[in-house]
Amino acid sequence: MPEAAKNRPQFRNIHVTQLANYRLPLAGFVSILHRISGLLMFALLPFILYLLDNSLTSENTFDYFKGFVHYPLVKLIILAIVWAYLHHFCAGIRHLAMDTHHGLDKDSARKSALGVFLISIPLAALVALKLFGVF
């Protein structure tokens, strides 16, 4: 067997105990967050629809829910939902672009993943500033 073949690294499936040492690429991180944000939106959809339905029944319930939104924990939950929507939307457009171009090379995948963060995080930060009354 040639010497170069012996020194070649072997790539195998990693075990759960090796996850701490594994460096996930940015595109993989965006993909995982895309799935988490979709799950978060799906899980909270009944709660959001319940609040919307009750807030539209009368003026009193609308005022009640309007006062309910002033609690900091509720604002953080709203911010999490908004971030999930913004990230899922931007990552979904990225995935659609990958589907139309039959995938991406490594450099383009990294750049498009960075673009998802550069768009979704500042938009979520603007919503957070508005939600917490900065402007």
C-alpha positions as CSV (number, residue, x, y, z in Angstrom):
1,M,0.0,0.0,0.0
2,P,1.4,3.5,-0.9
3,E,2.5,5.7,2.0
4,A,0.1,8.5,0.9
5,A,-2.9,6.2,1.2
6,K,-2.0,5.3,4.8
7,N,-1.8,8.9,5.9
8,R,-5.0,10.0,4.3
9,P,-7.7,11.1,6.9
10,Q,-10.6,8.8,7.3
11,F,-14.0,10.4,7.5
12,R,-16.6,8.5,9.4
13,N,-19.9,9.2,11.1
14,I,-19.3,11.0,14.4
15,H,-20.6,9.7,17.7
16,V,-22.7,11.8,20.1
17,T,-19.7,12.1,22.4
18,Q,-17.7,13.8,19.7
19,L,-20.3,16.5,19.0
20,A,-18.5,19.0,21.3
21,N,-15.4,18.8,19.1
22,Y,-17.2,19.0,15.8
23,R,-17.2,22.4,14.1
24,L,-20.5,22.8,12.2
25,P,-20.2,25.0,9.0
26,L,-22.2,28.2,8.8
27,A,-24.5,26.7,6.2
28,G,-25.3,23.7,8.5
29,F,-26.0,26.1,11.4
30,V,-28.4,28.1,9.2
31,S,-30.1,24.8,8.1
32,I,-30.6,23.7,11.7
33,L,-31.9,27.1,12.8
34,H,-34.3,27.0,9.8
35,R,-35.8,23.7,11.1
36,I,-35.9,25.0,14.7
37,S,-37.7,28.3,13.6
38,G,-40.2,26.3,11.6
39,L,-40.9,24.1,14.6
40,L,-41.3,27.1,16.8
41,M,-43.7,28.8,14.5
42,F,-45.7,25.6,14.1
43,A,-45.9,24.9,17.8
44,L,-47.0,28.5,18.6
45,L,-49.5,28.8,15.8
46,P,-52.5,27.6,17.9
47,F,-51.6,30.1,20.7
48,I,-51.2,33.0,18.2
49,L,-54.5,32.1,16.5
50,Y,-56.3,31.9,19.9
51,L,-55.0,35.3,20.9
52,L,-56.0,36.8,17.6
53,D,-59.5,35.2,17.7
54,N,-60.1,36.4,21.3
55,S,-58.7,39.9,20.6
56,L,-61.2,40.4,17.8
57,T,-64.3,39.4,19.7
58,S,-64.8,42.7,21.6
59,E,-63.1,45.9,22.6
60,N,-62.7,44.7,26.2
61,T,-60.7,41.6,25.2
62,F,-58.6,43.6,22.8
63,D,-57.7,46.0,25.7
64,Y,-57.0,43.1,27.9
65,F,-54.5,41.6,25.5
66,K,-53.1,45.0,24.7
67,G,-52.2,45.3,28.4
68,F,-51.0,41.7,28.5
69,V,-48.3,42.6,25.9
70,H,-46.6,45.0,28.2
71,Y,-45.0,42.3,30.3
72,P,-41.3,41.7,29.5
73,L,-41.7,37.9,29.2
74,V,-44.5,38.3,26.7
75,K,-42.4,40.7,24.7
76,L,-39.5,38.2,24.7
77,I,-42.0,35.5,23.4
78,I,-43.2,37.9,20.7
79,L,-39.6,38.6,19.8
80,A,-38.8,34.9,19.5
81,I,-41.8,34.4,17.2
82,V,-40.8,37.4,15.1
83,W,-37.2,36.1,14.9
84,A,-38.4,32.7,13.9
85,Y,-40.5,34.1,11.1
86,L,-37.8,36.4,9.8
87,H,-35.1,33.7,9.9
88,H,-37.4,31.0,8.4
89,F,-38.4,33.4,5.6
90,C,-34.8,34.4,4.7
91,A,-33.5,30.8,5.0
92,G,-36.4,29.6,2.9
93,I,-35.5,32.0,0.1
94,R,-32.0,30.7,0.4
95,H,-33.2,27.1,0.0
96,L,-35.4,28.1,-2.9
97,A,-32.3,29.7,-4.6
98,M,-30.3,26.5,-4.0
99,D,-33.1,24.4,-5.5
100,T,-33.2,26.6,-8.7
101,H,-29.4,26.5,-9.1
102,H,-29.1,22.8,-8.3
103,G,-27.2,23.3,-5.1
104,L,-24.3,25.6,-4.2
105,D,-20.5,25.1,-3.9
106,K,-18.9,25.5,-0.5
107,D,-18.0,29.2,-0.8
108,S,-21.5,30.2,-2.2
109,A,-23.2,28.2,0.6
110,R,-21.2,30.0,3.2
111,K,-21.9,33.4,1.7
112,S,-25.6,32.8,1.3
113,A,-25.8,31.5,4.9
114,L,-24.0,34.6,6.1
115,G,-26.5,36.7,4.1
116,V,-29.4,35.0,5.9
117,F,-27.9,36.2,9.2
118,L,-27.0,39.6,7.9
119,I,-30.7,40.2,6.9
120,S,-32.7,38.3,9.6
121,I,-30.8,39.4,12.7
122,P,-30.8,43.2,12.1
123,L,-34.5,43.0,11.2
124,A,-35.2,41.2,14.4
125,A,-33.1,43.7,16.3
126,L,-35.2,46.6,14.8
127,V,-38.4,44.8,15.9
128,A,-36.9,44.3,19.4
129,L,-36.0,48.0,19.6
130,K,-39.6,48.9,18.6
131,L,-41.1,46.3,20.9
132,F,-39.2,47.5,23.9
133,G,-40.0,51.2,23.2
134,V,-36.6,52.5,22.1
135,F,-38.3,54.4,19.3
